[in-house]
């Protein structure tokens, strides 16, 4: 039986985690494997880049808010558990596409609801990931998901940075915090987004200092910027797109596609 992999994508806000995730999923779909995509960012931008419309209520955050309301009103049936109710609701909002399934954490409908939903992310992951060959989690910006141990069941952590000092510093803090909270990944990779080749030595130096393998760089791409501006799915990018080809090579380097 083939190994099931859980991959998380992390990094500072604005470095291009979601763009990388979308291009990575595009590459993985060539394998015909069963793929689960979890958008764990409250802003929920990944569905747009994948060309999958998602209503706010059709997210884990929205369902968690509904559950909290039932709890506050004492309307939980005695024979039901909170986890059981939420799991049923989550399967209801799981979107099944031809090439992948998508689950969106999304924004909450009230104060504290997103945190409540996020606390259940590992339970959701445990339940769902067993049904898929590859689970990809596009994480929220920053380090909170690490301090909350949301990524405890992740096999591979991909840290994305842009060509900025802040992006590289966040990559360093993610590595440090992972160690502090006792997270152990089978593999960690560093990806440079919007990097020109002349910048790669700086990325390589950072990777060497942190003991993280540099997976590759994604060059600046005007076509991706145009697609983002026009609201087009990155799945519609041509096969010769330079950014898509760069991420495809990364997937090959990870031995995830032939």
N, C-alpha and C positions, 0 to 999 in steps of 0.2 A: 504494500500500500504506500503510495507516494506521500512524502512529508507535507504536512499542511503548514503554511507559512503565514505569519502575521507581520505586516510591515507598517511602521508608523513614519510619517513625515513631519519633521519639526523644524523650528527656526524662528528668527525674529519676524515680527509682523511686517509685511510688505516686501519680503525678499523673493517671493515667487513660489512658495510652497504649493499653492493650489494649482498654479500653472504646471509645475513639475508633476504633481499628482495626476493631473488630467493627461499629460503626455505619457506618463508612465503606464497609466491604465490603457491608453491607446496602443502602446507597445505590447502590453500583456495580453490583450484580446486576441492577438495573433496565435496564441498558444491553444486556444479553445478550452482553457481550463475554467473551472467554476470560480468566479471572482465576486467577492463582496467588497463594496466600497462604502466606507463609513466617513461621512463628513462630520468631524467632531468640532468644527469651528462654529461658534454662535452666529457668525455672519453668513454662513452657509452659501458660499460663492461657488463651490465645486459643481453643484448641479447645473448651474448656468454654463460653465465651461464644458460640461459633458452633454449639453443640449437636452437636459431633463428638467422640465418645470416641476417645482415643488411648492405647494401651498404651505403657509406658515403653520397651519393647524396640523398638517401631515408630517410632523417631525416628532422626535422623541421629547424635545422640550415642550411642545404643545400637549402631547399625551401626558407628560409628567405633571403639567399644570392642571390638567383635567383630574388626574388622580389625586393631587393635593387638595383640590376642591372637594372631592368625594370624602377624603379623610377628614377634612375640617368640618364637614356637615354630618359625619358619622354615618355615611351611606355605603360603607364597605360591607358586603354580605358576609356574615359570620363564617361561611364555608370557603371564602376566597381569601387569598393572601395578596398583599400589595405587589409582590414580585410577580405572582401569577397573572394579576390583572394587567400590569404593565407589559409583560411579555406578550400577552394576547394583543394588546394595542399596538405594540411594536411590529408584530408580524402583519398587522393590518396596514401599516404605513411603509412596509418594505416594498420598494419599487423594483419590479422585475423587468429588466431590459434584455435584449437579445444577447448582448455580450457580457453583461454584468448585472448584479443586483445592487441597489443603492439604499442606504439608510442614512437619513439626515438628522443629526442631533438638534440643530436649529436653535432659535432664540426661545426664551421662556415667555409665558403669558403673564408673568407676575414676579415680584421680588423673591429671589431665592430659588425659583423653580428650575433655572438652568443648572445651578449647583446640585440640586436634588437629582436632576436627570444625569448629570455627569458622574455622580457617585455610583450610578447604576451601570456605567459604561462597561466596566469589567465584567459584570454579570451578563450583560447583553453579548459581549464579546465571547465569553465562555460558551454561551448557548448557541450563538449563530455560527461562529468560526468553524465549528466542527463539520458544518455542512459544505464548506468551501475549500478549494485547493489553496487559494490565496486571498487573504483579507488585507486590504489597504486602508489605513486610517490617516486621513488628512487632519492633523491636530490643530488646535487653536494656537494663536501666537503666544510667545512667552514661555514661561517655565512652570505654570501652575499645574499642567497635566502631569508633570514629572513629580512635583512635590506631593500631589494627591495620589500618586502611584497609579494613575489611569492607564499607564503603559506597561503595567507589570507583566502582562502576558505576551509582550511583543518580542518577536525573534530578531528582527532587523530594524534598526533605527537609522533613518536617513535624515541628516541635518543639512538644510539648504541655507546658503548664505548668498547675499549679493556682494558686489565689490565695494564694500564699505567697512570701515573699522567697527561700526556698531554691529553689523551682521557677523563678523568674525568673532567679536567679543561675546556675542550671544551664543555662538557655537561652542566657545570655550566654557561658558557658564553651564550650558546644557550638559556637556561632558562631566563637569565637576559635580553638578547637582545629581546626575544619574548615579554617580559613585556614592555621594552623601546619603541618598535615600535607599541605597542597596539594590538599585535596578541592574539586572544583568542581561545583556543582549548577546545573542550569538555572534552578531556582527553589527558594527557601526560604520556608516559611510558619510563622507562630506561631499556635497555637490555645490559647485559655484554657478549661480544663475546670472545671466547678463555679463559674463566674463569674456573678455577678448583674450586670445592666446598669450599675449604678453603679460597678463595678470596671473597666469596659472602658477608661476613659481611662488607667489605669495600664498596662494591657496595650499600648495604642496607643503610649504614651510609650516603653515598652521596645522595641517594634518599630521605632519611628522611630530610636531611639538605635543599634540594631543594623543598621538597613537591611534589616529583614525585614518583609514584608507580613503584617499580621494577617488571618488567614483567617476568624476568627469566634470566638464564644464558645459554650460548651455550658452551659446553666443547670443548677443542682442539680436532680436528678431522683429523687424517692422511688421511682418505679416501677422504675428501673434498680437501685436499691439492693435493692428487694424481689426482683427477678429474680435478682440476684447471690446473695442470701441463700438463695433456694430452688433455685439451680442451674439456672435456666431459660435457654434460649438467647435472646440479644438479638434474634435474627431473628424471635422471636415477639412482639416489641413491636408494639402497634398503630400504624398509620400516623400517627395524630395525636399520638404521643408527642413531647414538646417537644424532648428531646435528639436523637432520631432525625431530627426535622424540621430541627433546627439543623445537623446534620452533612450532611444532604441538601442544604441550601443552600450549604454549603461545597463540596461536590462540583460543584454547578452553577457556583459562582464560578470553579472550576478548569477549567470547560468539559469536564468528564468525563461529565456526564449532561445531558440536555436540560432 
